[in-house]
């Protein structure tokens, strides 16, 4: 939890009654919820050096542009002085504060009846809109630039031995393939980079998307691959879908039907989606292992089983489930 001094600074910057703030989560960011004039808002505090503020301003400016063009996203709120963000300091701590309107609707798993091809098509249409609008987006300030995709930086020594070294080797091999891909403007640009089913709410058939803080400049097909990977993880368990590979094919067929209504994608890049899915699968291990202390006992049974299954696939030169199909 952040200090009272930080909360007071953020509250003053955005005109928030400090006593109304309720802690929601504290992981990558610290997030508080509050109500004001019958609306729900979220204060996001990112522990970053002050120099990182321009990157967060780039995110906020882009999202405000998307909303102005009709995308249903959580609108970033300006500070009292009309700024995109605020820097809050207390002793040696520095946080960049941003505020967003709360999205309306419910998550996909609140009503499993909506988890079907109509939703997948709508999801694809929204992502296609993001990529289409990005083509004409111009930052207000040339400093508002999000970082480009790069290989993961992993200095944790525990990830360079045993099974973890095998996982890391697979990650590096996939990253090498990605680094060799072209980056032309029509296939590469600003992407959400985490547009999974828990980052949108469903409201009367429409999708309200949020959580753009992982946004970067990357391949549009990577954004699609990320969505598909998470869809397989969390939504392929019903026997009606068949195998995970069969579900992935069903999902992407419907998803791309909506996507191409908003933005074109060539067969060349459709064929690369399984590559991006496999990259997301393997890189996910290092999202929760990057700060691992090397103690096997600190890993959950689920994590241990996932690592073991991944190692078996790598040793047998097989792709991950949901990445074996062709469209």
One Martini backbone bead per residue (centre of mass of N, CA, C, O) as a GRO file, in nm:
protein
  327
    1UNK     BB    1   0.098   0.035   0.021
    2UNK     BB    2   0.069   0.353   0.002
    3UNK     BB    3   0.113   0.652   0.104
    4UNK     BB    4  -0.050   0.923   0.221
    5UNK     BB    5   0.106   1.134   0.056
    6UNK     BB    6   0.045   1.015  -0.221
    7UNK     BB    7  -0.266   1.022  -0.204
    8UNK     BB    8  -0.289   1.328  -0.164
    9UNK     BB    9  -0.158   1.413  -0.430
   10UNK     BB   10  -0.349   1.261  -0.620
   11UNK     BB   11  -0.612   1.388  -0.517
   12UNK     BB   12  -0.541   1.679  -0.583
   13UNK     BB   13  -0.493   1.642  -0.892
   14UNK     BB   14  -0.808   1.493  -0.931
   15UNK     BB   15  -1.032   1.564  -0.717
   16UNK     BB   16  -1.017   1.379  -0.458
   17UNK     BB   17  -1.149   1.207  -0.197
   18UNK     BB   18  -0.950   1.034   0.005
   19UNK     BB   19  -1.175   0.869   0.174
   20UNK     BB   20  -1.289   0.718  -0.100
   21UNK     BB   21  -1.060   0.524  -0.110
   22UNK     BB   22  -1.023   0.187  -0.251
   23UNK     BB   23  -0.863  -0.093  -0.242
   24UNK     BB   24  -0.801  -0.337  -0.508
   25UNK     BB   25  -0.484  -0.343  -0.599
   26UNK     BB   26  -0.130  -0.501  -0.577
   27UNK     BB   27   0.109  -0.518  -0.826
   28UNK     BB   28   0.212  -0.361  -1.073
   29UNK     BB   29  -0.014  -0.190  -0.951
   30UNK     BB   30  -0.192   0.061  -0.777
   31UNK     BB   31  -0.545   0.029  -0.694
   32UNK     BB   32  -0.823   0.256  -0.684
   33UNK     BB   33  -1.149   0.320  -0.568
   34UNK     BB   34  -1.418   0.554  -0.671
   35UNK     BB   35  -1.681   0.788  -0.601
   36UNK     BB   36  -1.844   1.029  -0.836
   37UNK     BB   37  -2.128   1.134  -0.929
   38UNK     BB   38  -2.232   0.828  -0.980
   39UNK     BB   39  -1.931   0.735  -1.037
   40UNK     BB   40  -1.669   0.523  -1.142
   41UNK     BB   41  -1.324   0.509  -1.034
   42UNK     BB   42  -0.962   0.483  -1.118
   43UNK     BB   43  -0.664   0.470  -0.938
   44UNK     BB   44  -0.334   0.473  -1.079
   45UNK     BB   45  -0.024   0.345  -0.942
   46UNK     BB   46   0.310   0.391  -1.066
   47UNK     BB   47   0.622   0.261  -0.993
   48UNK     BB   48   0.818   0.525  -1.116
   49UNK     BB   49   1.008   0.714  -1.273
   50UNK     BB   50   0.965   1.028  -1.388
   51UNK     BB   51   1.064   0.962  -1.684
   52UNK     BB   52   0.806   0.762  -1.736
   53UNK     BB   53   0.564   0.953  -1.783
   54UNK     BB   54   0.556   0.970  -2.098
   55UNK     BB   55   0.461   0.677  -2.140
   56UNK     BB   56   0.189   0.712  -1.990
   57UNK     BB   57   0.092   0.947  -2.161
   58UNK     BB   58   0.080   0.785  -2.421
   59UNK     BB   59  -0.141   0.595  -2.332
   60UNK     BB   60  -0.359   0.805  -2.253
   61UNK     BB   61  -0.376   0.953  -2.524
   62UNK     BB   62  -0.459   0.709  -2.696
   63UNK     BB   63  -0.720   0.637  -2.546
   64UNK     BB   64  -0.861   0.907  -2.590
   65UNK     BB   65  -0.865   0.877  -2.895
   66UNK     BB   66  -1.029   0.616  -2.915
   67UNK     BB   67  -1.281   0.728  -2.775
   68UNK     BB   68  -1.326   0.965  -2.982
   69UNK     BB   69  -1.371   0.717  -3.213
   70UNK     BB   70  -1.571   0.490  -3.044
   71UNK     BB   71  -1.427   0.343  -2.833
   72UNK     BB   72  -1.489   0.117  -2.565
   73UNK     BB   73  -1.329   0.280  -2.309
   74UNK     BB   74  -1.149   0.376  -2.045
   75UNK     BB   75  -1.151   0.693  -1.953
   76UNK     BB   76  -0.925   0.928  -1.921
   77UNK     BB   77  -0.849   1.157  -1.668
   78UNK     BB   78  -0.794   1.468  -1.592
   79UNK     BB   79  -0.660   1.695  -1.432
   80UNK     BB   80  -0.724   1.991  -1.289
   81UNK     BB   81  -0.492   2.114  -1.502
   82UNK     BB   82  -0.506   1.919  -1.773
   83UNK     BB   83  -0.355   1.658  -1.730
   84UNK     BB   84  -0.270   1.320  -1.775
   85UNK     BB   85  -0.074   1.334  -1.524
   86UNK     BB   86   0.094   1.244  -1.205
   87UNK     BB   87   0.353   1.323  -0.979
   88UNK     BB   88   0.448   1.127  -0.688
   89UNK     BB   89   0.613   1.206  -0.373
   90UNK     BB   90   0.803   1.003  -0.115
   91UNK     BB   91   1.094   1.037  -0.069
   92UNK     BB   92   1.201   0.747  -0.254
   93UNK     BB   93   0.920   0.773  -0.384
   94UNK     BB   94   0.759   0.705  -0.715
   95UNK     BB   95   0.455   0.813  -0.879
   96UNK     BB   96   0.222   0.748  -1.140
   97UNK     BB   97  -0.079   0.912  -1.208
   98UNK     BB   98  -0.405   0.771  -1.295
   99UNK     BB   99  -0.737   0.811  -1.443
  100UNK     BB  100  -1.043   0.605  -1.466
  101UNK     BB  101  -1.312   0.499  -1.589
  102UNK     BB  102  -1.554   0.286  -1.533
  103UNK     BB  103  -1.663  -0.002  -1.645
  104UNK     BB  104  -1.924  -0.167  -1.801
  105UNK     BB  105  -2.038  -0.479  -1.688
  106UNK     BB  106  -1.922  -0.817  -1.766
  107UNK     BB  107  -1.780  -1.106  -1.742
  108UNK     BB  108  -1.769  -1.394  -1.926
  109UNK     BB  109  -1.799  -1.589  -1.652
  110UNK     BB  110  -2.090  -1.492  -1.558
  111UNK     BB  111  -2.191  -1.583  -1.867
  112UNK     BB  112  -2.142  -1.859  -2.062
  113UNK     BB  113  -2.344  -1.805  -2.302
  114UNK     BB  114  -2.147  -1.579  -2.442
  115UNK     BB  115  -1.934  -1.806  -2.507
  116UNK     BB  116  -1.900  -1.732  -2.843
  117UNK     BB  117  -1.882  -1.645  -3.171
  118UNK     BB  118  -2.006  -1.363  -3.136
  119UNK     BB  119  -1.794  -1.264  -2.936
  120UNK     BB  120  -1.542  -1.316  -3.107
  121UNK     BB  121  -1.622  -1.122  -3.334
  122UNK     BB  122  -1.638  -0.866  -3.161
  123UNK     BB  123  -1.353  -0.874  -3.056
  124UNK     BB  124  -1.219  -0.849  -3.336
  125UNK     BB  125  -1.348  -0.576  -3.410
  126UNK     BB  126  -1.217  -0.410  -3.188
  127UNK     BB  127  -0.925  -0.467  -3.265
  128UNK     BB  128  -0.945  -0.363  -3.553
  129UNK     BB  129  -1.006  -0.071  -3.467
  130UNK     BB  130  -0.744  -0.013  -3.323
  131UNK     BB  131  -0.559  -0.061  -3.573
  132UNK     BB  132  -0.693   0.139  -3.762
  133UNK     BB  133  -0.664   0.400  -3.582
  134UNK     BB  134  -0.352   0.393  -3.558
  135UNK     BB  135  -0.287   0.490  -3.850
  136UNK     BB  136  -0.402   0.804  -3.766
  137UNK     BB  137  -0.224   0.846  -3.525
  138UNK     BB  138  -0.123   1.146  -3.333
  139UNK     BB  139   0.069   1.277  -3.125
  140UNK     BB  140   0.079   1.565  -2.944
  141UNK     BB  141   0.361   1.455  -2.851
  142UNK     BB  142   0.669   1.328  -2.948
  143UNK     BB  143   0.713   1.188  -2.656
  144UNK     BB  144   0.454   1.000  -2.711
  145UNK     BB  145   0.615   0.696  -2.675
  146UNK     BB  146   0.607   0.373  -2.713
  147UNK     BB  147   0.747   0.093  -2.691
  148UNK     BB  148   0.906  -0.158  -2.830
  149UNK     BB  149   0.946  -0.459  -2.905
  150UNK     BB  150   1.123  -0.694  -2.691
  151UNK     BB  151   1.313  -0.885  -2.541
  152UNK     BB  152   1.346  -1.035  -2.258
  153UNK     BB  153   1.458  -0.946  -1.936
  154UNK     BB  154   1.675  -1.202  -1.772
  155UNK     BB  155   1.864  -1.216  -1.459
  156UNK     BB  156   1.777  -1.470  -1.330
  157UNK     BB  157   1.967  -1.740  -1.227
  158UNK     BB  158   1.734  -1.965  -1.195
  159UNK     BB  159   1.677  -1.955  -1.531
  160UNK     BB  160   1.979  -2.110  -1.611
  161UNK     BB  161   1.862  -2.394  -1.510
  162UNK     BB  162   1.756  -2.666  -1.622
  163UNK     BB  163   1.433  -2.641  -1.709
  164UNK     BB  164   1.456  -2.329  -1.732
  165UNK     BB  165   1.662  -2.327  -1.961
  166UNK     BB  166   1.471  -2.460  -2.164
  167UNK     BB  167   1.260  -2.238  -2.164
  168UNK     BB  168   1.454  -2.009  -2.240
  169UNK     BB  169   1.546  -2.126  -2.510
  170UNK     BB  170   1.268  -2.115  -2.640
  171UNK     BB  171   1.224  -1.816  -2.614
  172UNK     BB  172   1.474  -1.726  -2.780
  173UNK     BB  173   1.390  -1.864  -3.044
  174UNK     BB  174   1.127  -1.704  -3.083
  175UNK     BB  175   1.248  -1.420  -3.072
  176UNK     BB  176   1.420  -1.454  -3.325
  177UNK     BB  177   1.183  -1.480  -3.519
  178UNK     BB  178   1.064  -1.199  -3.454
  179UNK     BB  179   1.316  -1.022  -3.527
  180UNK     BB  180   1.282  -1.115  -3.847
  181UNK     BB  181   1.045  -0.941  -3.876
  182UNK     BB  182   0.862  -0.719  -4.008
  183UNK     BB  183   0.780  -0.332  -3.969
  184UNK     BB  184   0.540  -0.232  -4.107
  185UNK     BB  185   0.279  -0.010  -4.078
  186UNK     BB  186   0.045  -0.231  -4.160
  187UNK     BB  187   0.170  -0.453  -3.914
  188UNK     BB  188   0.286  -0.211  -3.722
  189UNK     BB  189   0.203  -0.099  -3.384
  190UNK     BB  190  -0.020  -0.010  -3.178
  191UNK     BB  191  -0.091  -0.214  -2.888
  192UNK     BB  192  -0.230  -0.361  -2.622
  193UNK     BB  193  -0.093  -0.662  -2.523
  194UNK     BB  194  -0.377  -0.760  -2.324
  195UNK     BB  195  -0.650  -0.876  -2.484
  196UNK     BB  196  -0.827  -1.022  -2.261
  197UNK     BB  197  -1.114  -1.144  -2.093
  198UNK     BB  198  -1.016  -0.953  -1.827
  199UNK     BB  199  -1.010  -0.669  -2.030
  200UNK     BB  200  -1.331  -0.704  -2.050
  201UNK     BB  201  -1.666  -0.591  -2.088
  202UNK     BB  202  -2.011  -0.681  -2.101
  203UNK     BB  203  -2.255  -0.459  -2.278
  204UNK     BB  204  -2.503  -0.535  -2.458
  205UNK     BB  205  -2.277  -0.679  -2.664
  206UNK     BB  206  -2.057  -0.495  -2.573
  207UNK     BB  207  -1.716  -0.375  -2.550
  208UNK     BB  208  -1.516  -0.296  -2.257
  209UNK     BB  209  -1.202  -0.165  -2.253
  210UNK     BB  210  -0.892  -0.223  -2.068
  211UNK     BB  211  -0.577  -0.213  -1.976
  212UNK     BB  212  -0.309  -0.037  -2.137
  213UNK     BB  213  -0.018  -0.071  -1.979
  214UNK     BB  214   0.112  -0.280  -2.215
  215UNK     BB  215   0.152  -0.100  -2.433
  216UNK     BB  216   0.282  -0.121  -2.774
  217UNK     BB  217   0.507  -0.175  -3.033
  218UNK     BB  218   0.363  -0.406  -3.268
  219UNK     BB  219   0.220  -0.671  -3.389
  220UNK     BB  220  -0.097  -0.736  -3.476
  221UNK     BB  221  -0.071  -1.051  -3.456
  222UNK     BB  222   0.009  -1.050  -3.159
  223UNK     BB  223  -0.258  -0.949  -3.044
  224UNK     BB  224  -0.415  -1.193  -3.149
  225UNK     BB  225  -0.246  -1.417  -3.009
  226UNK     BB  226  -0.309  -1.330  -2.721
  227UNK     BB  227  -0.613  -1.367  -2.728
  228UNK     BB  228  -0.608  -1.669  -2.809
  229UNK     BB  229  -0.447  -1.784  -2.574
  230UNK     BB  230  -0.649  -1.696  -2.347
  231UNK     BB  231  -0.893  -1.839  -2.461
  232UNK     BB  232  -0.776  -2.124  -2.425
  233UNK     BB  233  -0.719  -2.121  -2.123
  234UNK     BB  234  -1.034  -2.013  -2.027
  235UNK     BB  235  -1.243  -2.137  -2.290
  236UNK     BB  236  -1.187  -2.480  -2.363
  237UNK     BB  237  -1.334  -2.692  -2.153
  238UNK     BB  238  -1.565  -2.749  -2.319
  239UNK     BB  239  -1.656  -3.027  -2.500
  240UNK     BB  240  -1.781  -2.874  -2.752
  241UNK     BB  241  -1.480  -2.785  -2.861
  242UNK     BB  242  -1.290  -3.001  -2.796
  243UNK     BB  243  -1.000  -2.933  -2.860
  244UNK     BB  244  -0.777  -2.683  -2.835
  245UNK     BB  245  -0.727  -2.667  -3.139
  246UNK     BB  246  -1.025  -2.649  -3.222
  247UNK     BB  247  -1.088  -2.397  -3.065
  248UNK     BB  248  -0.880  -2.207  -3.193
  249UNK     BB  249  -1.004  -2.224  -3.475
  250UNK     BB  250  -1.284  -2.122  -3.403
  251UNK     BB  251  -1.203  -1.857  -3.276
  252UNK     BB  252  -1.036  -1.732  -3.519
  253UNK     BB  253  -1.253  -1.738  -3.730
  254UNK     BB  254  -1.440  -1.539  -3.577
  255UNK     BB  255  -1.242  -1.313  -3.509
  256UNK     BB  256  -1.154  -1.249  -3.810
  257UNK     BB  257  -1.429  -1.169  -3.911
  258UNK     BB  258  -1.426  -0.904  -3.742
  259UNK     BB  259  -1.152  -0.780  -3.807
  260UNK     BB  260  -1.185  -0.742  -4.130
  261UNK     BB  261  -1.407  -0.520  -4.100
  262UNK     BB  262  -1.163  -0.306  -3.999
  263UNK     BB  263  -0.899  -0.489  -4.083
  264UNK     BB  264  -0.651  -0.605  -4.266
  265UNK     BB  265  -0.532  -0.951  -4.335
  266UNK     BB  266  -0.305  -1.166  -4.425
  267UNK     BB  267  -0.219  -1.491  -4.473
  268UNK     BB  268   0.069  -1.459  -4.370
  269UNK     BB  269  -0.027  -1.356  -4.077
  270UNK     BB  270  -0.218  -1.580  -4.003
  271UNK     BB  271   0.009  -1.805  -4.009
  272UNK     BB  272   0.158  -1.655  -3.747
  273UNK     BB  273  -0.022  -1.684  -3.495
  274UNK     BB  274   0.092  -1.946  -3.360
  275UNK     BB  275   0.363  -1.817  -3.294
  276UNK     BB  276   0.248  -1.598  -3.099
  277UNK     BB  277   0.119  -1.803  -2.909
  278UNK     BB  278   0.375  -1.948  -2.824
  279UNK     BB  279   0.512  -1.702  -2.710
  280UNK     BB  280   0.299  -1.644  -2.491
  281UNK     BB  281   0.320  -1.909  -2.346
  282UNK     BB  282   0.628  -1.897  -2.267
  283UNK     BB  283   0.637  -1.602  -2.145
  284UNK     BB  284   0.445  -1.651  -1.900
  285UNK     BB  285   0.647  -1.789  -1.710
  286UNK     BB  286   0.824  -1.513  -1.675
  287UNK     BB  287   0.618  -1.341  -1.528
  288UNK     BB  288   0.631  -1.537  -1.253
  289UNK     BB  289   0.969  -1.593  -1.255
  290UNK     BB  290   1.149  -1.332  -1.249
  291UNK     BB  291   1.138  -1.329  -0.900
  292UNK     BB  292   1.243  -1.594  -0.835
  293UNK     BB  293   1.418  -1.776  -0.558
  294UNK     BB  294   1.445  -2.107  -0.625
  295UNK     BB  295   1.197  -2.220  -0.468
  296UNK     BB  296   1.001  -2.490  -0.519
  297UNK     BB  297   0.799  -2.448  -0.271
  298UNK     BB  298   0.679  -2.166  -0.397
  299UNK     BB  299   0.532  -2.343  -0.589
  300UNK     BB  300   0.269  -2.443  -0.739
  301UNK     BB  301   0.116  -2.710  -0.871
  302UNK     BB  302   0.038  -2.569  -1.129
  303UNK     BB  303   0.319  -2.465  -1.204
  304UNK     BB  304   0.466  -2.735  -1.207
  305UNK     BB  305   0.287  -2.870  -1.424
  306UNK     BB  306   0.335  -2.660  -1.646
  307UNK     BB  307   0.639  -2.695  -1.666
  308UNK     BB  308   0.643  -2.998  -1.728
  309UNK     BB  309   0.473  -2.983  -1.988
  310UNK     BB  310   0.658  -2.787  -2.141
  311UNK     BB  311   0.913  -2.961  -2.139
  312UNK     BB  312   0.798  -3.199  -2.296
  313UNK     BB  313   0.742  -3.043  -2.556
  314UNK     BB  314   1.029  -2.947  -2.610
  315UNK     BB  315   1.170  -3.229  -2.611
  316UNK     BB  316   0.950  -3.313  -2.857
  317UNK     BB  317   0.902  -3.079  -3.055
  318UNK     BB  318   0.633  -2.924  -2.951
  319UNK     BB  319   0.362  -2.754  -2.946
  320UNK     BB  320   0.129  -2.594  -2.807
  321UNK     BB  321  -0.172  -2.592  -2.713
  322UNK     BB  322  -0.330  -2.411  -2.975
  323UNK     BB  323  -0.058  -2.434  -3.202
  324UNK     BB  324  -0.132  -2.679  -3.435
  325UNK     BB  325  -0.283  -2.522  -3.631
  326UNK     BB  326  -0.462  -2.432  -3.942
  327UNK     BB  327  -0.609  -2.166  -4.152
   0.00000   0.00000   0.00000
